């Protein structure tokens, strides 16, 4: 439902006369709001909803800044922390690994 709402909101923005740059800024702002919501849910130990918010933020952020962005690396890391708290260690390691890969790529540039 959240993914539908985000997609619908972004579609409406472009149809209501909002130019592409403004729509991109709004989508980036929405991804930050989703990330902050995820961090809040994690802090109060609502881990599943935290993962949902992080996943939505990851989708929007990747669309806006690319999958090799340091912002995207941070989202992967934070998702790893949540998986760690859920004792889903394979998923946590996968997210930590992706975060590290992105960060190492930036060091090599």
Steps between C-alpha positions, in 0.01 A plus 500: 500500500783739584676433169176571313446825693853620427470415131159662475625815674797528265279446194258769615784746550606478138140523373411804714747732331792447737817508294744209496758667725241582766356148478851355546554720806166391644577133439841539663334673795249216521782245505660689789169503687470125446855451627431706814181302556701179470754624754220595739332161464833328557556704817167382642574140393240481224745321277270376224352844437852646514603263220195600295584869532868437423406298191273776371771760567752280320278476191449876477859588586638255244272649234624852579872462578591158357584169662866594552430803717636528854144585609390163368791335683374652826153359441644153439704527820199610706293215358782266604471629857127425503555150359767448765249598771256248352771230515478467120875489469528393135286797394697731729832384355366547147400861574829575678688353206310715249563810709870422523524427126352839413730678745810321372405591143498865605845470657642364175375799298 
